[in-house]
Amino acid sequence: MLDQTRNDYQSAQSNPKVASYAPLEMKQASDAMAKANAAAANNDSTEEIDKLAYLAKQKIALTQEVAKQKSAEADVAKSGTERDKMRLDQRTREADQSRTAANIARGDAAYAQQQTRDAQARNANLEAQLAELSAKKTERGMVITLGDVLFATDQARLNPEGQRTVQKLAQVLTQNPQRTVLIEGFTDSTGSSAHNQALSERRADSVQLGLLEQGIARNRIAIHGYGEAHPVAGNESTADRQLNRRVEIVLSEDDGKIRPR
């Protein structure tokens, strides 16, 4: 499709009537051709390149039709004897232009619909992945909690189940490259504040390292250790203390920004 469109574009460029009678339409065709060439240079998908090439092809066809019509109108002004015939030809060309314009409009609409469907599919896939990670929606964004059971006791090393969770999160980030994460570590109040702070930081580091090993860029990952601050339960019982020993991963929206705690 792109090769055909380039041939059509060269033909329009070499047509002297185009420069005389359809410069505006040729400018629009040139812009559309540039977008198709840019998509090819960027190694976009074949489908995307074909769509842009198709739109450019239609605009080139419209340019040729306008040049043909206006040239014919000039000839009509010079030849009164052929006026009636040329008027009939003009109406035919106008109908052809209307069909071409309608084809362009349909192409634009189809492209927009495909973009919408693609976005809906990505959102549906993201929702399914986040549901599998038991993510919860908060004012700061979607939050994924890694409980104490996903780490070795009083250690920062992720156990196999924790590593699988991090792998799933890496898949989410790979498929949504505009999003970032903030990893926050927390502990219970058992032990010294210094020990708890260091442990919370090491656990956040461990999750970050897991994402880096899965190919996620460092500039998409922020970390923070809070120690025993911000408990989600009391610290009187074993069960409550276990809830407080956690790592929370906040997933940004599409703008990549995360509200601070």
Stockholm file with secondary structure:
# STOCKHOLM 1.0

chainA/1-261         MLDQTRNDYQSAQSNPKVASYAPLEMKQASDAMAKANAAAANNDSTEEIDKLAYLAKQKIALTQEVAKQKSAEADVAKSGTERDKMRLDQRTREADQSRTAANIARGDAAYAQQQTRDAQARNANLEAQLAELSAKKTERGMVITLGDVLFATDQARLNPEGQRTVQKLAQVLTQNPQRTVLIEGFTDSTGSSAHNQALSERRADSVQLGLLEQGIARNRIAIHGYGEAHPVAGNESTADRQLNRRVEIVLSEDDGKIRPR
#=GR chainA/1-261 SS CHHHHHHHHHHHHTCHHHHHHCHHHHHHHHHHHHHHHHHHHTTCCHHHHHHHHHHHHHHHHHHHHHHHHHHHHHHHHHCGGGHHHHHHHHHHHHHHHHHHHHHHHHHHHHHHHHHHHHHHHHHHHHHHHHHHTTCEEETTEEEEEEEGGGBCTTCCCBCHHHHHHHHHHHHHHHHCTTCCEEEEEECCSSSCHHHHHHHHHHHHHHHHHHHHHTTCCGGGEEEEECTTCSCSSCSSSHHHHHHHSEEEEEECCTTCCCCCC
#=GC SS_cons         CHHHHHHHHHHHHTCHHHHHHCHHHHHHHHHHHHHHHHHHHTTCCHHHHHHHHHHHHHHHHHHHHHHHHHHHHHHHHHCGGGHHHHHHHHHHHHHHHHHHHHHHHHHHHHHHHHHHHHHHHHHHHHHHHHHHTTCEEETTEEEEEEEGGGBCTTCCCBCHHHHHHHHHHHHHHHHCTTCCEEEEEECCSSSCHHHHHHHHHHHHHHHHHHHHHTTCCGGGEEEEECTTCSCSSCSSSHHHHHHHSEEEEEECCTTCCCCCC
//
